[in-house]
Amino acid sequence: MIQLKKGEIERIINCDAPQSVEYIITGTIGILKEEGLINDLIMCYIQELDISLTLYKNNSLSLKESDNIKSAQEILMNKILNGIDA
C-alpha cells in the first residue's frame, strides 16, 4: 500500500490557485508512474488522498484553503471515475 507523503495534504491546502492543486496531484501521479507503480496501486493512492482530504479537520481553514480541498476532491473524483489519465 502506498502511504501519503508527509505534508502532502498541507501542500494541497496551501496552494495559491486551483491550477496549483491540479499540478501537485498530476505531478505526484506522474512520479508514481515513473517509479513503476501499476495503475491499481496509483488508484489506491488517489482514493487514500481523497479520503484524507475528506477527513481533514481544521477549524481555522480559510475560504481559499477550503476551496483548495474542494478543488482537489473534484480532481481526484474525476480520476477515480474516469481513470488515472483523465
DACOR-V338657 format. One line per field, one symbol per residue. ss: DSSP state (H for helix, E for strand, C for the rest). psi: psi as a letter, one per 30 degrees, with the letter a starting at -180 (. if undefined). burial: + if it has 9 or more other C-alpha atoms within 8 Angstrom, else -. A space follows every 10 residues. Layout:
ss=???
psi=???
burial=???
This chain:
ss=CCCCCCCHHH HHHCCCCHHH HHHHHHHHHH HHHHCCCCHH HHHHHHHHHH HHHHHCCCCC CCHHHHHHHH HHHHHHHHHH HHCCCC
psi=kkkkkkfeee eeeglfleee eeeeeeeeee eeeefgklee eeeeeeeeee eeeefkkjfg kleeeeeeee eeeeeeeeee egleg.
burial=--------+- -++-+--+-+ ++-++---+- -++---+--- ++++++++++ -++------- ----+++++- +++-++++++ ---+--
